[in-house]
C-alpha cells in the first residue's frame, strides 16, 4: 500500500517521499480501515519541518484524521463493524493516517453518515471538535453574544463561524483577501472583515457600539493577539487556540485586570483520551448538521499532490480544511458504527 512519509525534516518537497509498505493487519482491539480521504493541517507542515512539539521517529506518515471503511477487525472487536463508514480520530500522535490503509484502536472510530462525503467526513473531527470545545466548554459562548473569529476562512476558523451561528451568537469573521472574505460570507458570518482592507479592531467596536467582542477566537497569535486586546469586551474571553503567525505573544496582565477580561488557553489533546466525550460532541455536531449549520468547507487535492498541498498551507493559500482523496473503487460500504 502507498503512504506519504517524512524521511527527514525539511520543507515538504524535500521531506516527503511516497512509500510502498506492507498492508498492516489489526491486532486485538484494533481495526483496519481503507482510507478514502484524509485531512492535512498546519501541524502536518510543522511535522515535515521538524518544528512541531511532537517529533516522531523517522520515517513516519503524516495526516491527523481520515474517513473510510472498516475492512477487517482484530480479536475482541465486533465483526459487524466490517463495511461501516467511519471517521478515524487522531491518536496520541498527530501523524499517521495519510495512507491507503491504516490500523487503529476500535475506540478511535466515529460514525460517518451515509449522506456525508468522504472529504467532508475527513474534515469534521479536528476542526469542529476543536471549535466546539473552545467556544462552548472553555469560553462559554452564549446566545446573543458577539464572537470575533480570526483565520475565519481556514479549517478551524470556518468551523468556529458555523458553530457560532449555531449557538445564536453574532459572528465577526476576519480573513485576508477577497476570496476568503467571500467564503466567510457564504459560511453565514454576520460581519466579514478583510484584514487586507479594513481594521478589525475598528469594525468590531463599530458593530458592537464600542463594547467589543464577548469572545475572541485567536488561532493566529502575534500582533493579532495584541490588537485583539483592544476590542475585547469587559468580562470577555480571549481564546488562545494557536500561533499560526509563528509568533507567541506576551500578555501585560495589568491590561487584563483593567479591562476585566479572561485569557483562556485551549488545546484538544487532553480531551482526545476520552472517547465518550468525543462521541458526545460528535453527536452534537451531527445534530447541528441536520439543522443546516455544519457543512465542512474543504479544499480537495489528489493523493499524488501532497507536497504541493502542504506548500499551499505554508503560503496560506487554502480555503477551509485541506483534504486528500484516496481513490479506491473496490471498497464495499454498508452499516453504521
C-alpha positions as CSV (number, residue, x, y, z in Angstrom):
1,X,0.0,0.0,0.0
2,X,1.0,3.6,-0.5
3,X,1.7,6.2,2.1
4,X,3.4,9.6,2.3
5,X,6.3,9.5,4.8
6,X,8.6,12.2,6.2
7,X,12.1,10.7,5.7
8,X,14.0,13.6,7.3
9,X,12.9,17.1,8.5
10,X,12.8,19.8,5.9
11,X,10.4,21.6,3.5
12,X,7.6,19.4,2.2
13,X,9.1,18.9,-1.2
14,X,12.3,17.6,0.2
15,X,11.0,15.9,3.4
16,X,8.2,13.8,1.9
17,X,8.5,10.5,0.0
18,X,5.8,8.3,-1.4
19,X,6.5,4.9,0.1
20,X,5.1,1.4,-0.7
21,X,4.9,-0.6,2.5
22,X,3.1,-3.8,3.6
23,X,-0.6,-3.6,4.3
24,X,-1.0,-3.6,8.2
25,X,-3.1,-6.2,10.0
26,X,-5.2,-5.4,13.1
27,X,-4.3,-6.9,16.4
28,X,-6.6,-7.3,19.5
29,X,-8.9,-4.4,19.9
30,X,-7.9,-2.9,16.5
31,X,-9.5,-2.4,13.1
32,X,-8.1,-2.0,9.6
33,X,-9.6,0.9,7.7
34,X,-9.4,1.6,4.0
35,X,-8.9,5.3,3.8
36,X,-11.0,7.3,1.2
37,X,-9.9,10.8,2.3
38,X,-7.5,12.2,4.9
39,X,-7.2,15.8,6.1
40,X,-4.0,17.8,6.5
41,X,-3.4,20.9,8.5
42,X,-0.7,23.3,9.9
43,X,0.7,20.6,12.3
44,X,1.5,18.4,9.3
45,X,3.6,21.2,7.8
46,X,5.4,21.7,11.1
47,X,5.9,17.9,11.4
48,X,7.6,17.9,8.0
49,X,9.8,20.8,9.0
50,X,10.7,19.3,12.4
51,X,9.1,22.2,14.2
52,X,6.2,20.5,15.9
53,X,6.2,19.7,19.6
54,X,5.7,16.0,18.7
55,X,8.7,14.6,17.0
56,X,8.0,11.1,15.8
57,X,10.9,8.9,14.8
58,X,11.5,8.9,11.0
59,X,10.2,7.7,8.7
60,X,6.6,8.4,9.7
61,X,3.4,9.1,7.9
62,X,1.5,12.4,8.2
63,X,-2.2,13.1,8.4
64,X,-4.2,13.5,11.6
65,X,-7.7,12.5,10.6
66,X,-9.3,10.4,7.9
67,X,-12.6,8.8,6.7
68,X,-13.0,5.4,5.1
69,X,-14.5,1.9,5.6
70,X,-13.7,-0.8,8.1
71,X,-12.2,-3.8,6.2
72,X,-11.0,-6.1,9.0
73,X,-11.3,-6.3,12.8
74,X,-8.9,-7.8,15.3
75,X,-9.7,-10.0,18.3
76,X,-12.4,-8.7,20.7
77,X,-13.9,-6.3,18.1
78,X,-17.5,-6.6,16.9
79,X,-17.4,-8.1,13.5
80,X,-20.4,-6.1,12.4
81,X,-18.1,-3.1,12.1
82,X,-16.8,-4.6,8.8
83,X,-18.1,-2.4,6.0
84,X,-19.0,0.5,8.1
85,X,-18.3,4.1,7.1
86,X,-16.2,5.7,9.7
87,X,-14.2,8.8,10.7
88,X,-10.8,7.9,12.3
89,X,-9.9,10.2,15.2
90,X,-6.3,11.3,15.9
91,X,-4.4,9.2,18.4
92,X,-1.7,10.1,20.9
93,X,0.4,11.5,18.0
94,X,-0.7,13.8,15.3
95,X,0.6,11.8,12.4
96,X,-0.1,8.6,10.6
97,X,-3.4,8.5,8.7
98,X,-2.4,9.6,5.2
99,X,-2.2,6.1,3.8
100,X,-4.3,3.8,1.7
101,X,-4.8,1.5,4.8
102,X,-4.5,2.2,8.5
103,X,-4.8,0.1,11.6
104,X,-6.1,1.9,14.7
105,X,-7.8,1.0,18.0
106,X,-11.6,0.5,17.5
107,X,-12.3,3.2,20.1
108,X,-10.9,5.8,17.7
109,X,-13.8,5.4,15.3
110,X,-16.8,7.7,14.9
111,X,-19.8,7.1,12.6
112,X,-19.8,8.8,9.2
113,X,-23.4,9.5,8.0
114,X,-24.3,7.9,4.7
115,X,-25.1,11.2,3.1
116,X,-21.9,12.9,4.0
117,X,-19.0,12.8,1.6
118,X,-15.7,11.2,2.4
119,X,-14.0,14.6,2.1
120,X,-16.3,16.4,4.5
121,X,-16.1,13.4,6.9
122,X,-12.3,13.6,6.9
123,X,-12.6,17.3,7.7
124,X,-15.1,17.0,10.6
125,X,-13.2,15.9,13.6
126,X,-10.2,18.2,14.3
127,X,-11.8,21.5,13.1
128,X,-15.2,21.1,14.6
129,X,-14.2,19.3,17.8
130,X,-11.6,22.0,18.4
131,X,-14.0,24.8,17.8
132,X,-16.8,23.2,19.8
133,X,-14.7,22.6,22.9
134,X,-13.0,26.0,22.6
135,X,-16.2,28.1,22.1
136,X,-18.6,26.2,24.4
137,X,-16.6,24.4,27.1
138,X,-13.7,26.9,27.5
139,X,-15.3,30.2,26.5
140,X,-18.9,29.6,27.4
141,X,-20.2,31.3,24.3
142,X,-23.9,32.1,24.7
143,X,-26.8,33.1,22.5
144,X,-26.8,36.8,21.8
145,X,-23.1,37.3,22.5
146,X,-20.6,38.5,19.9
147,X,-17.7,36.3,18.8
148,X,-14.8,37.6,16.7
149,X,-13.0,34.8,14.8
150,X,-9.6,35.2,13.3
151,X,-8.4,33.0,10.4
152,X,-12.1,32.5,9.7
153,X,-11.6,31.0,6.2
154,X,-9.3,28.3,7.5
155,X,-10.2,24.9,8.8
156,X,-10.9,25.6,12.5
157,X,-11.9,29.2,11.8
158,X,-14.6,28.2,9.3
159,X,-15.9,25.6,11.8
160,X,-16.0,28.3,14.5
161,X,-18.1,30.6,12.3
162,X,-20.6,27.9,11.7
163,X,-20.8,26.9,15.4
164,X,-21.0,30.5,16.5
165,X,-24.1,30.8,14.3
166,X,-25.5,27.6,15.6
167,X,-25.2,29.0,19.1
168,X,-27.2,32.1,18.2
169,X,-24.2,34.4,18.5
170,X,-23.3,37.3,16.3
171,X,-20.2,36.3,14.3
172,X,-17.5,38.7,13.1
173,X,-15.2,36.8,10.7
174,X,-11.7,38.1,9.9
175,X,-9.8,36.8,6.9
176,X,-7.3,38.0,4.4
177,X,-8.3,38.6,0.7
178,X,-11.4,38.9,-1.3
179,X,-11.8,35.1,-1.9
180,X,-11.5,34.3,1.8
181,X,-13.9,37.1,2.7
182,X,-16.4,35.8,0.2
183,X,-16.1,32.3,1.7
184,X,-16.8,33.7,5.2
185,X,-19.9,35.4,3.9
186,X,-21.1,32.2,2.4
187,X,-20.5,30.4,5.7
188,X,-23.0,32.8,7.2
189,X,-20.9,35.2,9.1
190,X,-22.8,38.3,10.2
191,X,-19.9,40.7,9.7
192,X,-16.9,40.0,7.5
193,X,-13.6,41.9,7.8
194,X,-10.9,41.6,5.1
195,X,-7.9,42.5,7.1
196,X,-6.0,43.4,3.9
197,X,-8.5,46.3,3.5
198,X,-10.0,47.1,7.0
199,X,-9.1,47.3,10.6
200,X,-10.8,44.5,12.6
201,X,-10.5,46.5,15.8
202,X,-12.4,49.5,14.4
203,X,-15.0,47.3,12.8
204,X,-15.6,45.3,16.0
205,X,-16.0,48.5,18.1
206,X,-18.3,50.0,15.5
207,X,-20.7,47.0,15.2
208,X,-20.8,46.5,19.0
209,X,-21.4,50.1,19.8
210,X,-18.0,50.4,21.4
211,X,-18.4,47.4,23.7
212,X,-16.2,44.9,22.0
213,X,-16.5,41.2,21.4
214,X,-17.5,38.9,24.2
215,X,-15.4,36.1,22.8
216,X,-12.3,36.3,20.5
217,X,-11.1,33.1,18.8
218,X,-7.4,33.6,18.1
219,X,-5.5,30.8,16.3
220,X,-3.0,33.3,14.8
221,X,-1.2,34.9,17.8
222,X,1.5,37.6,17.4
223,X,0.2,41.0,16.5
224,X,-3.3,39.7,16.1
225,X,-3.5,38.7,19.8
226,X,-2.0,42.1,20.8
227,X,-4.6,44.0,18.8
228,X,-7.4,41.8,19.8
229,X,-7.0,43.0,23.4
230,X,-8.1,46.5,22.1
231,X,-11.6,45.2,21.1
232,X,-12.4,42.7,23.9
233,X,-15.5,43.4,26.0
234,X,-15.5,43.8,29.7
235,X,-15.8,40.2,31.1
236,X,-14.8,39.0,27.6
237,X,-12.9,35.8,26.9
238,X,-9.9,35.8,24.6
239,X,-9.3,32.3,23.4
240,X,-5.7,31.2,22.7
241,X,-6.1,28.4,20.2
242,X,-2.8,28.5,18.3
243,X,0.0,30.6,16.8
244,X,-0.2,30.3,13.0
245,X,1.7,33.5,12.7
246,X,4.7,31.8,14.2
247,X,5.0,34.4,17.0
248,X,3.9,33.6,20.6
249,X,2.7,36.9,22.1
250,X,3.3,38.2,25.6
251,X,0.5,39.5,27.8
252,X,0.7,42.5,30.1
253,X,-1.5,41.2,32.8
254,X,-2.4,44.6,34.1
255,X,-4.4,45.1,30.9
256,X,-6.5,42.1,31.7
257,X,-7.0,43.5,35.2
258,X,-8.0,46.9,34.0
259,X,-10.4,45.7,31.3
260,X,-11.7,42.7,33.5
261,X,-11.3,40.1,30.8
262,X,-10.0,36.5,30.7
263,X,-7.3,34.9,28.6
264,X,-8.3,31.3,28.1
265,X,-5.9,28.7,26.8
266,X,-7.2,25.8,24.8
267,X,-5.7,22.5,23.4
268,X,-7.7,19.5,22.3
269,X,-5.1,16.9,23.4
270,X,-6.3,16.5,27.0
271,X,-9.8,15.6,25.7
272,X,-8.8,13.1,23.0
273,X,-8.3,10.4,25.6
274,X,-12.0,10.5,26.4
275,X,-13.8,8.7,23.5
276,X,-17.1,9.1,25.3
277,X,-16.8,12.8,25.4
278,X,-15.6,13.0,21.8
279,X,-18.6,10.9,20.8
280,X,-20.9,13.2,22.7
281,X,-19.6,16.2,20.8
282,X,-19.7,14.3,17.5
283,X,-23.4,13.6,18.0
284,X,-24.0,17.2,18.8
285,X,-22.2,18.2,15.6
286,X,-24.3,15.8,13.6
287,X,-27.5,17.4,15.1
288,X,-26.2,20.8,14.0
289,X,-25.6,19.4,10.6
290,X,-29.1,18.1,10.3
291,X,-30.2,21.7,11.1
292,X,-28.0,23.1,8.3
293,X,-25.4,24.7,10.5
294,X,-22.4,22.3,9.9
295,X,-21.1,21.9,6.4
296,X,-17.3,21.5,6.4
297,X,-15.5,23.8,4.0
298,X,-13.0,21.6,2.1
299,X,-10.2,22.2,-0.3
300,X,-9.6,18.9,-2.1
301,X,-6.3,17.7,-3.6
302,X,-5.2,14.4,-5.2
303,X,-3.1,11.8,-3.3
304,X,-0.1,12.4,-5.6
305,X,-0.2,16.2,-4.9
306,X,0.5,16.2,-1.2
307,X,3.9,18.0,-1.1
308,X,2.5,20.9,-3.2
309,X,-0.6,20.9,-1.0
310,X,1.5,21.4,2.2
311,X,3.3,24.2,0.4
312,X,-0.1,25.8,-0.1
313,X,-0.7,25.6,3.7
314,X,2.6,27.3,4.3
315,X,1.6,30.0,1.8
316,X,-1.9,30.5,3.5
317,X,-3.5,29.5,0.2
318,X,-6.2,27.1,1.4
319,X,-9.9,27.7,2.0
320,X,-11.2,25.6,4.8
321,X,-9.7,22.2,5.6
322,X,-7.3,20.7,3.1
323,X,-8.4,17.1,2.2
324,X,-6.5,14.5,0.2
325,X,-8.6,12.0,-1.7
326,X,-7.6,8.3,-1.8
327,X,-9.5,6.7,-4.7
328,X,-10.4,3.1,-4.0
329,X,-13.1,1.7,-6.3
330,X,-13.1,-1.8,-4.9
331,X,-14.5,-1.0,-1.5
332,X,-17.9,-2.1,-0.4
333,X,-19.6,0.0,2.2
334,X,-22.6,-0.6,4.5
335,X,-23.8,-0.1,8.0
336,X,-23.0,2.3,10.8
337,X,-20.9,2.4,13.9
